[in-house]
Amino acid sequence: MPLNRRRFLALAMGWPAVASASVNAPATPYQPSDLIRTLLDSAAKPRHSNELWVLIDDRESVLSVFRGDALIERYAPISLGRGGARTQRVRGDNTTPLGEFRVYRFNRESRWHIFIGIDYPTPPHARMALEAGIYSQADYEAYFDAYRRFGYPPQETALGGAIGIHGLGSADPDIHGRYHWTQGCIAVTNDQIERIASLVDVGTRVVIR
């Protein structure tokens, strides 16, 4: 089966929906741009030779774990959002956000076996939302206020939230093997999420491209 699988656009299987340091708002204005893609140009490489980091490739439906440049684990096929993947995600569009993230929480009692939360939406996502008119200036300022107070981005804005890497729980492995089915999260098998959770920690960098 080719790894670049067709998108699953129906919910016929009846699965429930998947939720899938100090921060300051940028002070200097710049021309509207696809900020996330610019950042991704330098994101998919290790920060240092011993860094453990995760690379998720939407086009190939592959999740890879690296130690520096050395590949430790590779999982394929994985499932992503049934609406595709893009830099500018909004709540309810069923897409997986592209960008550079950090692990910020674990839920080991998740209905999806284990849930590893990433810090979407990041400040660059918030900046692009402001430029696109998805965030008002008040929304933008509230985003950074919440980030400073809680240490992670707000999850209930127009950009959505609750994005992470998780297992299948009791979901159908056959559907998982054939289609992208999540509402924006990255899904792997239960055995795979156990292995990933044993490797990564809060602060681990996750690149989705």
CORLIN-V126079 format. One record per backbone hydrogen bond with DSSP energy under -0.5 kcal/mol. NH is the residue of the N-H (numbers start at 0). CO is the residue of the C=O. E is the energy in kcal/mol with one decimal. If there is no record, write none. Layout:
nh: {NH | NH}
co: {CO | CO}
e: {E | E}
This chain:
nh: {4 | 7 | 8 | 13 | 18 | 34 | 37 | 38 | 39 | 40 | 40 | 41 | 42 | 43 | 44 | 50 | 52 | 52 | 53 | 54 | 55 | 56 | 56 | 57 | 60 | 61 | 62 | 63 | 64 | 65 | 66 | 67 | 67 | 69 | 71 | 72 | 74 | 76 | 77 | 78 | 81 | 82 | 83 | 85 | 88 | 90 | 92 | 95 | 97 | 98 | 100 | 102 | 103 | 104 | 106 | 109 | 112 | 113 | 114 | 115 | 116 | 116 | 117 | 118 | 119 | 125 | 126 | 127 | 128 | 129 | 130 | 131 | 132 | 132 | 133 | 134 | 139 | 140 | 141 | 142 | 143 | 144 | 145 | 146 | 147 | 148 | 149 | 150 | 159 | 164 | 165 | 166 | 166 | 169 | 170 | 172 | 175 | 176 | 177 | 177 | 178 | 179 | 180 | 181 | 185 | 186 | 186 | 187 | 192 | 193 | 194 | 195 | 196 | 197 | 198 | 198 | 199 | 202 | 203 | 204 | 205 | 206 | 207 | 207 | 208 | 208}
co: {2 | 179 | 6 | 10 | 16 | 32 | 33 | 34 | 35 | 36 | 37 | 38 | 38 | 39 | 42 | 47 | 50 | 65 | 204 | 63 | 206 | 54 | 61 | 55 | 56 | 56 | 74 | 54 | 72 | 52 | 69 | 50 | 65 | 66 | 64 | 64 | 62 | 60 | 60 | 186 | 181 | 93 | 80 | 95 | 86 | 157 | 89 | 83 | 85 | 207 | 205 | 203 | 116 | 116 | 114 | 106 | 109 | 111 | 106 | 164 | 104 | 114 | 162 | 101 | 117 | 121 | 122 | 123 | 124 | 125 | 126 | 127 | 128 | 129 | 128 | 128 | 135 | 136 | 137 | 138 | 139 | 140 | 141 | 142 | 143 | 144 | 145 | 146 | 156 | 115 | 185 | 111 | 113 | 110 | 167 | 170 | 171 | 172 | 173 | 174 | 174 | 5 | 178 | 79 | 163 | 78 | 184 | 165 | 188 | 189 | 190 | 191 | 192 | 193 | 194 | 195 | 195 | 102 | 200 | 51 | 100 | 53 | 98 | 205 | 55 | 206}
e: {-1.9 | -1.0 | -0.8 | -2.0 | -0.5 | -1.7 | -1.6 | -2.2 | -2.4 | -1.0 | -0.6 | -1.4 | -0.7 | -1.0 | -2.3 | -1.6 | -0.6 | -2.0 | -2.4 | -2.9 | -3.2 | -0.5 | -2.9 | -0.7 | -1.2 | -1.6 | -2.4 | -3.0 | -2.5 | -3.0 | -2.8 | -3.8 | -0.5 | -2.1 | -3.4 | -1.5 | -3.0 | -0.5 | -1.2 | -2.2 | -2.8 | -3.0 | -1.9 | -1.8 | -0.9 | -3.1 | -1.9 | -2.4 | -1.9 | -2.6 | -3.2 | -2.4 | -2.6 | -1.2 | -2.7 | -0.8 | -1.4 | -2.0 | -2.5 | -3.0 | -1.9 | -0.6 | -2.3 | -1.9 | -1.9 | -2.2 | -2.5 | -2.3 | -2.1 | -2.0 | -2.2 | -2.2 | -0.6 | -0.9 | -2.0 | -1.7 | -2.5 | -2.4 | -2.4 | -2.3 | -1.7 | -2.0 | -2.5 | -2.3 | -2.4 | -1.9 | -2.7 | -2.3 | -1.9 | -2.3 | -2.5 | -1.6 | -1.2 | -0.5 | -2.4 | -0.6 | -2.0 | -2.0 | -0.7 | -1.2 | -2.4 | -0.7 | -0.6 | -1.6 | -2.7 | -3.1 | -0.5 | -2.5 | -2.5 | -1.7 | -1.7 | -2.7 | -2.6 | -1.2 | -0.8 | -1.2 | -2.6 | -2.8 | -2.5 | -0.6 | -2.4 | -3.0 | -2.9 | -0.5 | -2.7 | -0.5}
